[in-house]
Amino acid sequence: MKKIRRFLIDHKKAIALTVGLLVVGSFFRWEDKQVTNAQTGQQIASYSGIVFPWQPCGPGSVHASKGTTINFHVRHWVFYGFIKIEATGQTVVV
């Protein structure tokens, strides 16, 4: 027990930095998004990258004409890939 206590005391800055980076990193997500036109099957948008915590899991802003029906498939990996959130559906661009 003394060895563990001594280790924690000697390395408290490194432990605090590691815990801080783990907490901050767990708030960010990795996203893989595919948006296609429902009638033609043509790909409208594709994205793979980091997403900030305040951005929702969904098709997002799509550059298509109003009234276009789109299919979307979005996957988010949260907490360093341990949790996967998936959204699939169809909606109309407004």
C-alpha positions in Angstrom: 0.0 0.0 0.0 2.9 2.4 0.7 4.3 1.8 -2.8 1.0 2.7 -4.4 0.7 5.8 -2.2 4.2 6.9 -2.9 3.7 6.4 -6.7 0.6 8.6 -6.6 2.4 11.3 -4.7 5.5 11.3 -6.9 3.5 11.3 -10.2 0.5 13.5 -9.3 1.1 16.0 -12.2 1.3 13.2 -14.8 -1.8 11.5 -13.4 -3.8 14.7 -13.3 -2.8 15.5 -16.9 -3.8 12.0 -18.1 -7.1 12.1 -16.3 -7.8 15.6 -17.7 -7.0 14.5 -21.3 -9.2 11.4 -20.9 -12.1 13.6 -19.7 -11.8 16.3 -22.4 -11.3 13.7 -25.2 -14.4 11.7 -24.1 -16.6 14.7 -25.0 -15.6 14.6 -28.7 -17.0 12.1 -31.2 -16.0 10.5 -34.5 -18.6 10.7 -37.2 -19.1 8.8 -40.4 -22.0 10.3 -42.4 -23.5 9.3 -45.8 -26.4 11.3 -47.3 -28.1 10.2 -50.6 -31.0 11.4 -52.7 -33.9 9.0 -52.1 -35.2 9.0 -55.7 -31.9 8.8 -57.6 -29.5 7.2 -55.1 -26.9 9.9 -55.9 -24.7 10.7 -53.0 -25.3 14.3 -51.7 -22.9 14.5 -48.8 -20.2 12.4 -47.1 -18.2 13.2 -44.0 -15.8 11.4 -41.8 -14.2 13.2 -38.9 -14.5 14.8 -35.5 -17.8 16.2 -34.3 -18.2 18.6 -31.4 -20.5 17.8 -28.4 -23.2 20.3 -29.3 -23.7 18.9 -32.8 -26.6 16.4 -33.1 -26.5 12.9 -34.6 -28.4 13.3 -37.9 -28.1 14.4 -41.5 -27.2 18.0 -40.5 -27.3 20.8 -43.0 -27.4 19.3 -46.5 -26.9 21.3 -49.7 -29.9 20.0 -51.7 -32.9 21.8 -53.2 -35.9 22.3 -50.9 -38.4 19.4 -51.0 -35.8 16.8 -51.9 -36.2 13.5 -50.0 -32.9 12.2 -48.7 -31.8 9.0 -47.0 -29.1 9.3 -44.3 -26.9 7.0 -42.4 -24.9 8.5 -39.6 -22.6 6.7 -37.1 -20.9 8.3 -34.1 -18.3 6.7 -31.9 -18.3 8.2 -28.4 -15.9 7.8 -25.5 -12.9 6.7 -27.5 -14.9 4.2 -29.6 -16.5 2.3 -26.7 -20.0 3.5 -27.5 -21.5 3.6 -31.0 -24.6 5.7 -31.8 -26.2 5.1 -35.1 -29.0 7.1 -36.9 -30.6 5.9 -40.1 -33.7 7.4 -41.8 -35.3 9.4 -44.5 -36.4 13.1 -44.3 -37.3 16.0 -46.6 -35.0 19.0 -47.0 -36.7 22.2 -45.8 
